[in-house]
Amino acid sequence: MAKTYKYKAFISYSHADEKWASWLHKALESYRPPKGLIGQETPYGPVPERFAPVFRDREELATSTSLGDTLTQALEDSACQIVICSPRAARSKWTNEEIKSYKRLGRSHRIFALIVDGEPGASANPATADDECFPPALIYEIGDDGELTDMKGEPIAADARPGKDPKHSAKLKLLAGMLGVGYDDLARREAHRRQRRMMMLTTAALIGMTITSGLAVTAYLARIEAEEQRGIAEIEAETARQTTDFMVGLFEVSDPSEALGNTITAREILDKGAERIDDELVDQPEIQATLMDTMGTVYTSLGLYDAAYSMVSKSVQRRRSIFGDNHLAVAQSLNHLGEVQALRADYDAAEQNLRDALAVHRDLLGNEFPEVADTLVQLAYVLTEKGDYEAAEPLIRESLEIRRSVYGESHPDVADSLEDFGLNMYDQGNYEESVELLRQAVAMRRKTQGALHPDLAEAINNLAFVVSEAGTLDEAEALWREALTMQRRLLGDEHPEIAINMSNVAYALYAQGHYDESESIYREVIDLQERVLGKSHPAVAESLRSLAFLMYDKGDSMTAIALSRQALDIKREVLGRDHPDVASILNAIAMWTMERGDYESAEPALRESLDIRMGALGPEHPAVAGSMTLLANCLVGNGEYQEALTLAREARSVYTAALSADHWRTAVAIGAEGAALAGQRKFDAAEPLLLESYSLLSEDANAMSVFVTEAKRRLAALYSAWGKPGEAAKFHPGTDD
C-alpha cells in the first residue's frame, strides 16, 4: 500500500525564480484531475481529487523558528520533489542541498525538473558552463554514503523555456509523472477565447425585423391621444406591409432555373436590395430609412462592415431629417451605427453615437426601460474595447438593475447582463466573482431557456473560458464539450458557430502540445468558414492567425509568417488598413522576422503598426506604448540608437500615465531607454535606467521572466562594455541574487 504524505510535492528553487515558483505553486494546488481518473490506482497510490497541498518555503515557513528542521521534515513529508531549473538554481547552494536531502530519503525516482531558463548539460563544456540549468545534485546520482558520485543520472524534466512547452503543457507533464498517469489522460485544456455575440440572420429574420422595427416608436406614440394613435397605427401597418413586400421581392429571380442551385448569394441579394432602396423608395423616406437600418445590421452580421456603415449612416441621416434628433427611431439607428463603428475600431465615434442614443432613450422612456439597458450594454462593450473596464462596470450594473426591474429575477435578458458583468469582472482580474456571475447566468438560462438553446451554449463557452483561467480545467473541458454537442444538435455541421467551437477544441489540443492534431482541426475550421462565410471574412483571418501561432510553435516560422500575411490581407480588405487588428498582425510578423535576425525587414512593419495604433487609439493608449517599445528594441538591434531613445522615452511616459511609474511594462520601456543609451556608449546615463528596470521587473510578480532575464543581461553587457568585469559578474544570467 502506498504511503500517505502530508504534501503532494515540495518545490525547490532559487529565490531569483520566485515568480516561477509562485505560479507553479498556485497552478498545482488549483488543479483538479479529470473525474474519470480520480481514485484510479497507480504505482503512487490512487489519483486524488486535488493536487494539494504543495510545499513552498516562502509560503510555509513564515512562522517557523527552525528553518533546517522544518525543511527536512517537509522533504520527508512530500510525495515528490519539483526542482525549478535555471542557471540561478544551478548555482544555488540551498537548492542543491534540498535535492541531495531528498535523494538521501531514497526517492531519486520521485524528483521532477521544470526547466525555465539556461541549458541542460551546458556544464560539460567550460565555455558554456555558466548556462547550466541543472544543479549538480540533479545531474549526479547519490552514493551509499549520502554524497554525490561521478555517475550521471537522467533527470525527468518538463521544459517551459520560450519556444518549448507552453506553461500549461509543462505543468501537465509534471502532474502526469507525479500522479503516475499518462500525459494524454490529463490533457484537456484551455478555451480558444471568449466569443462576442454575433447574430447570423436568415431570410425570415430579415422580414421579421422590418415588420417589428417600428414597435419602439409605436410604444412611445401610445402616450399621445387615442385618435392620433389610431391614425399612426394605420400608417405603421401600411409601412410594415410595404416593407414586407419589398423584402420578399428581393428574393425574386428573373430566371427560375437560377434558383435551383446556390448561385445566388446573400451578398448579391443584399447588394440588389441596397440599389433598390436608393432607386425606388425616394418618395417613401420612412420605409427607406427602416430598410437601410435593417440591411445595415445584416451586412454587419456578415462581416461586411464598410457596406454596413454606409447603410446605417444613411438611415441615421434619413430618420433625423424626418423625426429630428430626439426620436426613438433615430436612437435605434444610432445604436446600430455605434455597433458597426466599434467593429471598425472607430471607438470614439461609436461611444458618442451610443451616448446620444442613450440620452434619447432616457429622455423619452425614462431610466427603467429595456431599450435603455440595451444601449448601456452596447456602450459598455465599446468602453471595454477601449480598455476602460472600470468605466464599463457601472453601465453593466445599471443594465442588470433595469432588466431585473422589468423582467424579474429570472429571465434570459437578466442572464445577458449577468454574463456581461461576469466578463467585466474577468477583464478587471476578479476571477472569483467572474466565475460566480457566469455560473448564475448559465443556471438561469438552463431554467428559462431549456437544455438546448444557442444562448445557453454561448454562456457555457464563456464560463468555460473563465473557469479555465481560474485553474479549474477539468470542469472547463466538460463545459466546452457540452457546448459543442449542443451547437451540433442545434445548428448541424455546416454553421459558423460550429467552426468557433471546433476552434476551441483545436486550441485545447494546441495548448497540450498535440500540434499535428490541432493543425488538422484548424485547417478544417478554415475550410468550413471559407465555405459558409467566404474567404474574406474576419473569422477566417482569426483562424489563420491561430494556425500561424501553432506553426510557429512547431518550429515552422516561415509558414507562420505566410499564414499571418494571409490573415493580414483579409483584415486590411474587411477592416481597412488602419484597424488595430492589422497592427497586431504586423507586430507578430515583425517579431518572428526579428527572431530570424532580419531587423531591416521588421522595422517598416513595426512603424506601420505604430502609426495604426496611434491613429486608432490615440497617443496615450498603453497599446501605443507597447508598439513604441517594440520598435525601440528593433532600432537598438539596427544600431539606430537616437530614435530608439526617443521612442523608449515616449513609451515610458505613456505607460507611467496609463499604468504607473513602477508597473512592469513601464520597466520594459525604461530598459529599452537604457539599452539605447548604452548603445551610444553613454554608460553613466544608461546605468541607473537599467538598474531601475531590473529592480522593478524583479520585484513585480506579474512581470514575465523573459523580461527579467533580458534586463539582467543588459546590465551584464553594460558593465562589460564599460570595462567593469566585477560588476558584470554580478548580473550574469547565471548568478544568484
N, C-alpha and C positions, 0 to 999 in steps of 0.2 A: 504493500500500500504506500502510495506517495506521501512524503512528509508534508505537513501543513506549515506554511511560512507566514509570518506577520506581514511581510512586504512582498508584493509581486515582483519588484525589481529594485535595484539600487543603482542610481545614476552617478557615475564617476566622471568628472570633467574639470578642466581648468576654469577658474573663475573668470578668465578672459572670455570664455564661451558661455557666459551666464545666460545670454539671450536664447541660445540653442537649448540649454538645459531647462529653462523656464517653459519654452514651447513644448519640448518633449514631455516634461512632467505633466502639463495640463492635457496634452493630446492623449497620453496613455491613460490617465485617470478618467477622462471623459469618454473613452472608447467602450463600446458595448459590442461583444462578438455577435455574429448573426444568431438568431434564435435557434436555428437548426443545429448549431454546433454546441450550444450550452448544455453541459452535462456529459458531453461525449468524452469517453475515456481516452487518454493519451499517455505516453510514457511519463508525463509530468503531472498526472492526475487529471480529473475532469475539467473541462473547459468552464471557467467561471462566468458569471453573469456580467461582471465588471473587472477590469484590469486595475484594481486599486486595493490598497494604497501603494504608491510608489515612493521610495525614499530619495530625497534630495537634501543635502546637508543644509543649504540655505533655508529650506522650508522647515526641516525637522529639528534643528539644533538651536533654535532661538533661546530656549530656556535651559539648555544643557550646561552643566557645570564641569563635565569631564568629556572633552572632545574625543580623546583617544578611546575611552571605554565605550562611548556612545556609538562611534563609528564602527568599532569592532563588533559590538552587539548587533548593530543594524546590518552589517555584512552577513553575520551568521543567520539573521532572521530574514534574509532576502532569497527568494527562489532563484533569482538570476541577477546578473550584473550587466549594465549597459555602459560602455565607455564612449563618450563623445570625443572623437579623434580629430586632432588638428595639430599643427606644429606647436601650438601653445600647450596642448595636453601632453605632447611627446616630451616636452621639457619640464613638465610639472612634477615635482618630487612627490606630492601628495597623491596625484592621480596614479602614478606608478606604484606607490605603496599600497593603495587600495586594491589594485589588480593583484599584486602579489599576495596580499592578505586573503583575497577571495580564492585564489588558486590554492593556497595552503589548506583551505577547507575541503579540497578535493573536488572542486566544481569548475575546473577549467572549461569543461564542455558546456557550461551554462553562462559563458561570457560572450556578449554580443557587442559589436562595434558599429557606431554610426559615424561615417566619415563626413566632416563638414568643411574641411579645408586641407591643403597640403597634398602630399603624395605618399601612398603606402609603398614601402620598400625603398624610399629615396635614401635612407641612411646607408645603404650598401655602397653608395658612391660618395666619396668625400666631397665632391663638387656640388652635390645636391642634398647633402645630409641635413641641412637646415630646413628642408621642406618635408622631412619625415613627419607623418601624422600619427603613427602608432607609437605609444610609449614602449620602452624596452620590455616591460613585463608582459605586454600583449604579444610581442613578437616571439619571445623565447619561452620555452617550457620550463617548468619548475622542477627541481630535483627533490630527492628524498630528504635533503637537509633543509628544505624550505627556501632555498635560494635559486636564482635563475641559472640555467645551464646554457651551453652554446648551441643547443638543439632548437631549431626554429619550429614554431607551430604554424597553423593556418587559421588565423582569426576569421570568425564569421562576421561579415560586415555588410551593412547597407550603406549606400553612397548617395548623400544628399548634396553633393557639390553641384555648382552650376553646370548644366549640360548632362547631368547624370539622372538619378531618380528624383522625381518631384517629392516634396516633403511627405505628402500623404502616402506615396508608394513606399518610401523608405520606412515610414512608420509601420506600414503593414508587413513589410519584410521582417522587421524586428519582432512584431507581435506573432507572426507565424512561427518563428523559431522559438520564441519564449513559451507559446501555448502548446507547441508540438503538433501543429496542424499545417496543412498545405496553404501556400500563399493564395492560390486561386480560391480557396474556401472563404477567405476573408475579403476578397477583392469585390467590393460593392460600393463605389464611391461617387461622390460629388455630382450635383446637378450642373447642367450646362450654364445656365444663368436664368434669372427670373425673366419672364416674358411679359411685356406690356400688352394689355388687352387690345386686340385689333379685330374688328368685326368684318367678316367677309360676306358681302351682301349678295343675295340671289335675286332673280328677276321678280319674284313675288314680294321680296322685301322692298325692292325699288318702288313698286306700285303702292305697297302699303305705306311707305314713308311719305309719298306725295299726298296720299289721302289724309294722313294724320298730321301733316306738317303745320296745319293751321289750328291745331287743338289748343295750344297755349294761348294763341290770340283769342280764340273763342272763349276760353276761361276768363280772360281779362274783360272781354266785352260783355260778359254776362253780368257785370256790375252795373251796366247802364240800363236805361229804361227798357221795359219789355218790348215795346213796339219797335224801337230801333234795333233791339237784339234780334227780333224775328226777321227783320229785313236783312241784317248782316248774315244771319244763319242761311238765308236763301242764297245770298251771294257766295258764302263759303261752300255750300252744297254744289253750286254750279262750278265753282273753281275746282273742287275735288273731281267732279265728273270730267271736266275738260282735261285736267291733269292726267287722270287715268287713261283717257282716250289717247292722249299724246304719248304716254309711256308704252301703251300697248302697240301703238303704231311704229315704235322704234324696232319692233321685232318682226315687222312685215318685210318680206323679201320679194323682189320683182320676179325672180326665177325660183319656183317651188323646189326644183331639184337641188338648189343650192343649200336648202335647209336639211337635206338628208344626212349630211356629214357634219364635220366640225370645222367647216371652212369659215364660219362667221365667229369672230372672237368678241369677247366682252369689250375690248378696246375699240373695235370697229363700231360696235353698237353705240358706245358712249360718244365717240367722236361724231358719229352720224347725228346723235341727239343734240350735241353741242352746237352743230351747224344749224339744225332746225330751230333751236331756241333763239338764236340770234336772228334768223331769217324770218320765221313765221309768227313770232309772238311779240313783235314790237308794239302792237296795239293792245296787248294784254300784259301789262308790266307786272301785276301781282303774280300771275301764273309763271311768267318768265323768271321772276326772282325766286319763286319757290323751287322751280325745276333746277335753276342754277345752283341753289344751295344743296338740293338733294344729290344732284350728279357730282357736285364737288366732293361730297362725303364719300361717294363711291370711288371716284378717282383716288381719294386718299387711301381707301382700303386696299386698292390695287398697287399702291406704292408709286402712283403717278403724281408726284407732289406738285410739279410745275403746272400741270393741267388742273389739278385740284385748286391750287392757289388762284389761278386765273378765274375759274368758275365762281368760287366763293367770294372773291373780291368783288366781282360784278354783282353778285347777289346782295352784298352789303350796300353797294352804291345804289342799286335799284330800290331796295327797301327803305333806305334813308330818304331817297327822293320822294317816295310815296308816303311814308309814315312819319318822317322826321327821325331825330336821334333817339327819342325816348319811347320806344315801342318794343314789345316782346319779339316780334318777328326780326327786328334788327338785332336784338340780343342773341337770338338763335344763330343767325349768320355770323355774328362776331365770335361766338363760341367755336363754330366750325372753322372760321378763319384762324383763330388762335391755335387750334389744334394742328392745322397744316403748317402754320408758321413755326410751331415748336418742332415739328418733324424736319423742317428745313433749317433748323438751328437759328432761326431769327427770333431769339428768345425775348429780346426787349420789346419788339413789336407784338409778339404773342402775348406777353404779360400785359401790355397796355390795352389791347383789344379785349382780353378777358376781364380786366378790371372795369372797362367800360360796360361790358355785358353784365357784370356783377352789380354795378351801380344801377343799371336799368331794372334788373330783376328785384333788387331790394326796394327800389322806389315804387314799382308797380305792384309787386306781390307781397312785400314785407319780408321779414327775415326768416319766416317759418314756412318755406315752400320748397318743394323738391327741386325746381329749377335753380334755386339759389345754391342748394347743396351740390348739384351737378357742376355748376360753374366754379364753386370753391375747389372741388376736386381737380378740375382741369387746370386751374390756376396753381394749385399746389404741385401738380406734375411739372409745370414749367419752372417753378422755383426749384424743384428737385433737380431738374436738368441743369439749372444754373449753379447747382451745388449749395444752395441756401436751404438746407434741410430744416434748420430751426424756424425759418420764416414759413415753411410749408406746414409745419406741425399744427399751429393754431387753426389754420384753414381746414385741415382734415378733421380736427376735433370738432369744429363747428358743424361740418357736414354730417358728422356722426350724430351730433345732438339733434340736428334738424330731422334727419331720417328716423331717428328713434321717436321723435315727437309726432311725426306724420304717420309712420307705419307701425309703431310699437317696437318692442324689444327684439322680436324675431322676424326678420324679413330679408329677402335677398339684397335689397339696397343697403340695409344696415350691415350686412355681411361685406358688401363692397367697401364701405367706409372702414370697417374693421381691418380688412386687408390692406387698404391704403395706410392706415395707422400703423399696422404691423411692419410694413415695408419701410415706412418712415423711421420707425424705431431702429430697424436694422441699419438704415443709412447713417443714423446717429451713433451706431455702435452699441445700442442697448439690446443685445441678442435675447436676453431672458424675457423681457417684456414683448419683444417682437414675436417670439415663438408662441407665447401665451395668446396674443391677439390673433395670430393666424390660426391657431387651434380653434379659437372661438368661431372664427369665420367659417372654417371647414365644417365644424359641428352644426352651425346654423344652416349652412347650405344643405347638408345631409337632411336636416329636419324639414326645411322649407321647399327644397327642390328635388328631393328624392336621391336615390343612389346612382342615378345615371343622368348627368347633366353637364354640358360643356363648361359652365361657370364653376361647378364643383371640381372638375378636372384641373382647371386653371388654379383654383385655390389650393388644391393639393400640391401642384407643382411649386407654387410659391412657398408653401410650408416646407416642402422637401428641401428646397434650396437653403432656407434659413436654418432649418434643423441641422442640415449637414455642416453649415458654417459654425453652428454652436457645438458640433462634435458628436451628435447622436446619429452616426452614419448608417447604422443598420435600419433604423426607423425611416431615414430619408430614402434608402434604397427601396424599401417596401412601398413607400408613398409614390415614388416615380413609376414603379411597375403598375400600381393601381391606376394611376392617371393614364398611362399608355394603353392599358387594356380598355379603360373606359372610352378613350378617344377612338380607338379602333371600332368599338361597338357603335359609337355614335356617328362616326364620320366615314368609316370604311378605310381603305388603304391609300386612296388617291386624294389626299387632302393636305393643305399646307400645315395644319396643326399636327398631323401625324409626323411630318418632317421635323417639327420642333421637338416632339417627344423622342423621336429617333436620335436627334442630335444630343439630347440629354444622355441617352444610353451610350452614344459614341464617346461623349466627353468622359463618362464614368470609366469606360474601358481605357481611354487615353490616360486618365489620372492614375490608373492602376498599372500602367506600363504595358498594356496589351495593344501595342501600336498597330500591328497588322490588322487585327480585327476592327479596331477603331477606324483605321483608314478606310476599310471596306465599307463600313456603315456610313461614314461621312460622304464617300463618293456616291452611295445610294441616295443619301439625303439630297445632295446637289442635283442628281438626276431627276428625282421626284419634284423638287422645287422648280427646276427648269421646265418640266412638263406642265405643271399646274399654274405656275406664276409667270413663266417666261424667263429668258436668260438674263434679263437686265433688271431683275427685282432686287431690292435691298437685302432680302433674306438670303438670296443666293450669294451675295457678297459676304454676308456674315459667315455662312458655311465655308466659303472659300478661305476666309481668314482663319477659321478654326482649324481647317485642314492644313493650312500653311504652318501654324504653330506646331501641329503634330509632326509634320515633315521635318521641321527644324529640330525638334527633339529626337527624331530618328537619325539625325546627323546629315540630312539632305538639305542644306541651306539654299542651294540653287533652286530646287523645286519649291521651297518655301517662298523664296523671293518671287518666282514666276507666278505662283498662286496668288500672292499678295498683289502683284501687278494686275491680275485679272479682277480681283476684288476692287482695286483702286479705279480701274476703268469703269466698272459698274457704278461705284459711288459717285464718281465725277459726272457720269451721264444722268443719274437719277437725282442726285442731291446738289449738283453743281460743284465747281472747283473750289469753293470757299467754305465747305462744310467741315466741322470738327472731325467727323469720321474720316474724311480724306486725310486730315493731318495725322490722325492716329496711325493709319496705314503707312503713310510716308515715314513716320518715326520708326515703325517696325522694320521696314525695308532698309532704312539708313543704318539702324543698329546692326542688322545682320551683315550689311555691306562693310561696316567698320570692323566687325569681327574677322572679316576676310582680309583686313589690312588696307582696304580701299577707302581711305578718308576723303579722297578727292571726289569720288562719286557720291559719297554720303552727304557732303556739305550742301549741294543745291537742294536735295530733298529736305534736309533739316531747315534750310532757310525758307522754303516754301511752306513747310509745316508751321513755322513760327509766324509767318505772315498771315496764314489762315486763322490760327488761333487768336492772334492779335485782333484781326478784324471781326471775328465772330464772337469772341468772349470778352474783349476789352483788355487793356494793358495791365489790369490789376487782378486778373484771374490766376489762381495757382497753376493751372494747366499751361498758361503762357510762360510762367516762371520755369516750369518743367522743360518746355521746349528751349528756352534760353540756356538753361544749364546743360542740356544735351548738346546743343550747338557749341557752347563754350568748350566743352570737353573735346568735341571733334576738332575745333580750331586749335586747341592745345596740341592735339595729335598732328595737326598740319603745320605747327610752328607759327601760327598766326596769333601771337600772344596778346597783342594790344586789344584787338577786337574781342578776343576771348575774355579778357579782363573786364571790358565794358559790359559785356553780356552777363557775366557772372555777378557783377555788382548790381545790375538791374534786377536780376533774378533774386538776389539776396534781399533787396528792398521790397520786392513784391511778396516774397514768402514771409518776411517779417511782419508786414502789414496784414496779410491774409491769414497767417497761421500764428507764428510767434517768433521772437528772436532766437529762441532756444529749441525750436522744432527741428527734428532730424532732417527734414527736407531743406530747411534753411542751412543746416550744417553742410549738406552736399554742395549747395551753391557757394558757401564760404570756401569749401575745399577747392572748387574749380577756380575761384578767385586767387587762392594761394598758389595753385599749380601754374596759373598764367604768370604770376609774379616770379615764381621760381624759374620758369622758362626764360624770363628776361634777366635772370641772374640777380634779381633784387631780393637776396636772401633775407636781409633784415626785415623787409616788409612781408615776405611770404611766411616766415616762421610763425608769428603769432596767429595768423589766419589758419594755417594748417594745424597748429596745436589746438586752436579753438574748435575747428571742425572735428578733429579726432575726439576731443573731450566730449562734445555734445553727442556725437554718434555713439560713443562708448557707453554713455550714461542713459541713453534713450532705449527703453526695451522694445520700442516699435521699429527701430532702425534695422534694416536688413544687414546681415553680416557682411555681404559683399562690399557695402559702403564703408563699414568699419575697417575691413582689411585694406581697402584701397586707400583710406585716409592714413593708415599706418605705413603703407608702402611709400606714399608720397613724402611722409616725414623722413623715412629712411633715405629716400632718393635725394631729398633736400640736403640733409646733413652730409651725405656722401659727396655731392657736388660742391658743397661748401667747404669741404676739407675737414670735416669733424667726424671722423670714423667712430669715436667713442659714443657720441650722441646718436649716430646712425644705428649702432648696435642695439641701442635701447628700443628702437622702433622697427627692427627687422621683424617681418611677419612671423618668424619662428620663435620670438621671445615671449616669455610670460610676463604679465603685469605684476 
